Amino acid sequence: MSYKTLTVDVDSDGIALVTIDLPNQSMNVWNGDLINDFGAWIEEFIGNDDIKGAVLASGKKTGFIAGADLRMLGGSGLAAASASKEEQFDAVFAMNKMLRKLETGGRSVKDLKKNLAHAKPVAAALEGLALGGGLELALACHYRVVADNKKIQLGVPESQVGLLPGGGGTQRIPRLIGLQNAAMMATSGKPADPQTAKAQGLINEIVPAGETIAKAKEWVKANGKTAQPWDRQGFKFPGGGGAMDPRSVQFFMAGNAMAQKQTKHNYPAIQYILSSMYEGSIVDFDTALRIESKYFLKLLTSAQTQNMIRTLFINKQAAEKGDARPKDVPAQEIKTVGVLGAGLMGSGITHVSVKGGMDVVVLDRNKEEVQKAIDYSKKILDKKVAKGRMTQDAADAFMAKIKTTTDYNDLKDVDLIIEAVFEDPDVKADVIKKTEAVIRDDVIFASNTSTLPITGLAKHSKRPDQFIGMHFFSPVDKMPLLEIIPGEKSGDQALATALDYNQKIRKTPIVVSDVRGFYTNRVVPPYLGEAMIMVQEGVKPALIDNAAKNLGLPLGPLALTDETSLSLGHMLMESTKKELGDDYKPSGNEDLLEKMVVGLGRHGRKSGGGFYDYPEGGKKHLWPGLAEHFPLADEQPTTEDVMERLLYAQLVPAAHCLADDIVHDPQSADLGAIFGWGFPPWTGGPMSHIDTIGMEKFVTTADSLAQRYGERFHPPAKFRDMAKSNEKLYGKAA
């Protein structure tokens, strides 16, 4: 029998080597073809007496299976809205049903327990990663052999896109490694390396790379008949399980409380994972699988999960693969990057460029300044070496790719320029002219700026068609977003090269319009500003920051303001006033910024304190003196009111950016928000969340806030029109 996605070779011992290898894909994933092929092979395997056992392996160097193709789960996929509930359940239960047939060999569980029947032995040979449905397939095998490679990842990351492991993961993992270890693995989504997995009992054996198939065949040959531990008489959960075992009862009581404390009740997937494990531990295994599929279906058909799948997987992948790249422009080979400026941003750009495989020539005004780029990367690498995550030789080779200079002539052979000097148009104009005097005519010049319009900077260039903006976020080596900003005269080659470079450094890119602040910096300041307005109104600072954390933001807005610095906010305020003159519209924070920065000298975290104090060696805490200058109101708003106000302080300006074509599509708006300033991932992003709220309710709530707090909350006219016609930002299929 022939298959599209796998090959089967049966040796003289009757052991089938099943090699999974999806055509025209770099990595194996569960898609429709593989599910159909694998189901058909299982029938052949069970029904053919000449086949005594099987070893499952991958034909890909990238790993075994990386999970399900999430495009199959989104929109009108597995759980299509047009199907009945019974049809939807059958569709999501199909994987569990198939894997269960593999591990039982189609035998009766009652007979397996009584040793009246056995399944044919199946072993998994893992030379690379096995994630999600890939690991779940391996767990449905009777034996797992993994190559001795610390970089191999074994895990179930489904919770990161709002799902739970739906191929038996919530049931097999706790039966192998115990409820607590299983819950930690599944709720965090973090993978284990082979050594950790072996110590826990998730896998059976670690062997040198290249020997997994031979070792797996050896085990199959020696175990002609077998059964899974949970299909044998007297099976018990490692570490206890069920409703009556005090150990598991204690774990679920504490575990559920801890999970909700971490997630703020924003992630149903975490609750459902724990529910699947708890309920599954008090029933037979086949019923437990049906319980898992029940919760999986509840998640899959929720707007929240569909939003997360669409934004965090489908749209993210499309952006990172260069979906916005001009299609007919040949790829530019970028071997060496010239970085202008060795400050915090320039040093970070230098580091990620080398990490992306490129050489870097970094230039600054003197040796002391340019040394900062060396020190920045060395500090990161020294930590990796100390933790055993990198060899000293590899660190030395990394550092050898960084060349520092104070001479512009050393830039003559670079393939791309990224300017990251001080945020001053005159300073940038100077380095643009000096650099263009020496670089090749075909080299693209990218300016890293957070607010300055690119068209204005490009006026200082002799070739504005080859000039473009790249807005990196700090710290560059950790922040995942890159805003790419074509100027008025930027050509397709400039945009294509920026996206080619991005693929090397593996950021999530969005392309935005050339206006002051671009996209993210037209949304974040109003959000942070709303928190500062609340401080002036007398709202408790702790209430403000805790409300933001309850929404799922990583930092409260006052703490974030300290991180970005109050002095930066003050500087931007003054420069905007200067630029706009009589057209400047007050934000409501002018007096606070003036008092905090100029009057009190509280500039933010780097200077020792802003809204918070940062004692050396101690834990940060809100500055006690804040109430002296901004007295607390006698009547405080509810947490829910503050949460709504902070949420809409982001949704409304993001909506205006989309309506004004500053960000060109809802996909980019959602990606930019989540990966740029930490907008809650559980929403799928601001545009996805507006769709979930409903356009009419969004407009009504925004208008209500505008009546209470000011016109800054008024939604754009485009959104009002969409509310009247009941339109969605993502269309009917959203």
Protein Blocks (a to p, Z undefined) as FASTA:
>chain_A
ZZfkbccdddfkopacdddddehiabdcddfklmmmmmmmmmmmmmmmkbnbdcdddfbf
kbmbecjafklmgojlmkockbcfklmmmmmmmmmmmmmmmmnnopafklmmnopaccdd
dddddfbdcehjlmmmmmmpmbdcddddfkbccddfklmnopacfehpmmmmmmmnojkl
mmmmmmnopacdfklmmmnopambdcdehilmmmmmmmmmmmmbacdfklpghiacehia
ajklmklmmmmmmmmmmmmmmnnopamklmmmmmmmmmmmmccfklmmmmmmmmmmmmmm
pmklmmmmmmmmmmmmmmmnopmpcfklccdddfbdcdehjbfklmmmmmmmmmnopacd
dddfbfklmmmmmmmmmmmmmmmmmnopacfklmmmmmmmpccdfbfklmmmpcbdcddb
dfdfklmmmmmmmmmmmmcfklccddddfkbcfklmmmmpcblmlgccddddddfklmmb
dcddddfklcfklmmmmmmmmmmnopacddddddehijmlmmmmmmmmmmmmmmmnopaf
klmmmmmmmnopabdfklmmmmnopklmmmmmmmmmmmnmmmpccehlmmmmmmmmmmno
pabjknopafbccdehiacdddfklmmmmccdfbdcdfklmmmmmmmmmmmmmmmmmmno
magbfklmmmmmmmmnopafknopaklmmmmnopklmmmmmmmmmmmnojklpccfklmm
mmmnopafkljmZZ
